[in-house]
Amino acid sequence: MRLKALVTGANGMLADALWPLLDKNGYVVHPCDLAANDTIFRVDIRNFSEVMDFARARRPDIIFHLAAETDVDKCQLNREHAFETNTKGTENMAVICKELDLPLVYVSTGAVFDGEKMTGYTEEDAANPTNIYGESKLRGEEAVCSMLTKYYIVRASWMVGGQNKDKKFVWKIAQLLRTKKEIPVVTDKYGSPTFTRDFAKGLLDIVSNGKYGLYHCVSKGICSRFDIAKKIAEYLGKRDVILKPVTSEAFPLPAPRGKSEGLLNSRLRTMDLDKSRPWQDALKEYIEEIK
C-alpha cells in the first residue's frame, strides 16, 4: 500500500520539486494551499478546524508542512500576519500531528540566526533572529519541539527554484541581466544558495532514514549575493553586463538582515547522509532550465 502524504503550501516553489519526487517514491500526495487550482485543495493552515477536517478526511501517514509567509519585508511590516501564518499555522499542524499520531516535516530557515557567524551555522548554534520573519519561523520550530516527538525540522537558506514561482534574488538577477547594461549587486550579505530540487531530495532522504530531529540541508559553500550574480551572468553568457558592487545600504529595506544565512549540514554529515553538491553546480543546473 502506498503511503499518503499531506503537503501544505503545495502551490509554492518547493512543492514543485517535492511533489513529483514523493510521487516517484511511492507516496499518494494530498496537496493543499491558499492558492487552489484543479489539483490543489484550498485550505488555510491558520484555521485549525479547516485543516484538521482536511487531514481527518485524507488520513495521511505523514505531513510535509511547507506553507509559510516567506516575504521577509512583508513579515516585518505586518507582524500579526507573520505570526498567524508562520507560528500559529505551524502550531496548528503540530496539534494535528499530535492528535492523529503523525510525523511532521517542518521546513524552516537560516534566518533564525543573527547572521554574525561567517563560517556557517550548525544545528548546535543558538538561534537569535534579527527580524520578524526569522522570529516567527523560530517560534514555529519551538511549537513543534514542545508538542511532538516525531518531527523533522529542516532548515534551508536562500532557496532557488520554481521557475515562474520564483520571485527571489536569482530569478530577479536573471531577468535584469537580459535587459540591463549595469546592475548594482550587494557584496556584504552571505548565504548558502540551495536548489529546491536538491533540498527536496535531501528532505526525502532524511524522512526515509527515520531519525527525528533538527537538520540543516543546503548546498555546499557560502557566498555573497555578488558572487551569485557573477555566476548567473557567466552561465547566461552575459559578459557585457556590468555588475556594480555596492553595500546593502544602497537598498534600504523594512526588515533588517544579518550578514550571513550560511548553514552547514553538520548532522547530515555525521550520519553520512550529506549528498549536497557545490552551490555553483546547483545554480548552473537551474539557470540552464530558465534560459
C-alpha positions, -999 to 999 in steps of 0.1 A, spaced: 0 0 0 13 34 -9 20 59 19 -1 91 19 15 125 24 -4 157 32 15 186 17 8 222 28 20 251 6 15 228 -24 13 257 -48 48 270 -39 82 268 -54 95 240 -31 64 219 -36 70 220 -73 102 199 -67 89 178 -38 56 167 -51 69 147 -82 96 133 -60 71 120 -35 50 105 -63 81 88 -78 89 73 -44 55 57 -39 35 84 -20 0 95 -27 1 132 -23 -28 152 -8 -20 188 -17 -34 219 -1 -27 257 -3 -45 290 0 -40 293 -38 -61 264 -50 -65 250 -85 -79 219 -102 -54 196 -84 -48 216 -51 -74 219 -24 -79 253 -7 -70 250 30 -60 278 53 -34 265 78 -43 294 102 -78 279 105 -74 248 128 -108 232 121 -104 236 84 -70 220 82 -80 193 108 -110 184 87 -88 181 56 -63 159 75 -90 136 90 -106 131 56 -74 122 39 -58 101 67 -22 108 58 8 88 71 29 120 73 25 158 69 50 179 50 44 214 62 58 238 35 32 266 38 47 299 51 49 336 46 85 339 32 83 376 22 108 389 48 98 426 44 60 418 44 65 400 77 84 430 91 56 454 81 28 431 93 39 413 124 4 398 131 2 383 96 37 368 100 29 351 134 -5 340 123 9 322 93 44 310 104 38 304 141 1 298 146 -2 279 113 27 256 124 12 252 159 -20 240 142 -1 214 122 17 202 153 -15 198 172 -30 178 143 1 156 141 -2 150 179 -38 141 178 -35 119 148 -1 105 158 17 115 127 52 126 120 56 163 109 81 177 85 86 214 91 107 235 67 125 263 85 152 288 77 187 301 83 170 334 92 165 321 128 202 331 134 217 365 139 239 364 109 272 372 127 289 338 122 306 339 88 318 303 88 283 288 87 258 278 114 254 243 125 224 227 142 242 232 176 243 270 173 219 291 193 191 308 173 188 346 176 167 361 148 172 397 136 138 402 120 101 392 124 103 366 97 131 347 115 114 351 148 80 338 135 97 307 120 117 301 152 85 302 172 71 276 148 102 254 155 96 257 192 60 248 189 69 216 170 96 206 195 74 212 225 44 193 213 59 164 192 85 137 194 80 125 158 92 155 138 118 166 113 127 203 113 148 210 82 163 245 77 171 259 43 190 290 32 184 311 1 161 287 -18 164 288 -56 139 272 -80 103 271 -90 109 290 -123 78 313 -127 70 308 -90 105 320 -81 104 357 -72 136 357 -52 171 370 -59 183 346 -85 152 349 -107 154 387 -104 190 389 -114 185 366 -143 157 388 -156 178 420 -151 207 405 -170 185 402 -200 175 439 -201 201 460 -183 237 470 -191 246 477 -155 232 461 -123 241 471 -87 246 440 -65 253 438 -28 286 424 -16 280 422 22 252 396 25 261 359 25 242 326 24 241 291 10 220 291 -22 201 258 -24 182 244 -55 147 233 -45 153 200 -63 183 193 -42 165 203 -10 136 181 -18 159 151 -23 176 158 10 142 161 27 131 127 14 164 111 24 160 125 59 125 112 63 134 78 48 162 75 73 136 79 101 158 97 127 138 126 140 151 159 150 167 191 136 187 193 103 203 218 80 201 209 43 218 233 20 243 233 -9 280 232 -2 296 266 2 288 301 14 289 331 -10 277 367 -13 249 380 -34 276 394 -57 292 360 -61 259 346 -72 252 374 -97 286 368 -113 279 332 -118 244 338 -132 260 363 -157 286 337 -166 260 309 -171 238 332 -192 268 344 -213 261 380 -203 297 391 -200 290 425 -214 267 435 -184 285 454 -157 278 442 -121 284 471 -98 294 461 -63 275 480 -36 268 476 1 233 467 14 229 504 24 222 510 -13 190 490 -9 172 501 23 146 476 33 120 474 61 134 442 76 170 441 90 191 412 77 221 396 93 254 394 75 251 357 68 225 330 65 252 304 56 245 270 70 264 237 74 249 203 71 266 191 102 241 165 113 237 150 78 275 147 75 278 128 108 251 104 96 268 100 62 236 114 45 250 146 31 246 144 -7 248 181 -13 267 195 -42 286 228 -46 262 258 -49 278 267 -82 267 233 -98 232 235 -85 228 271 -96 241 262 -131 215 235 -135 187 259 -125 200 287 -148 201 262 -177 164 255 -171 153 291 -172 175 303 -201 
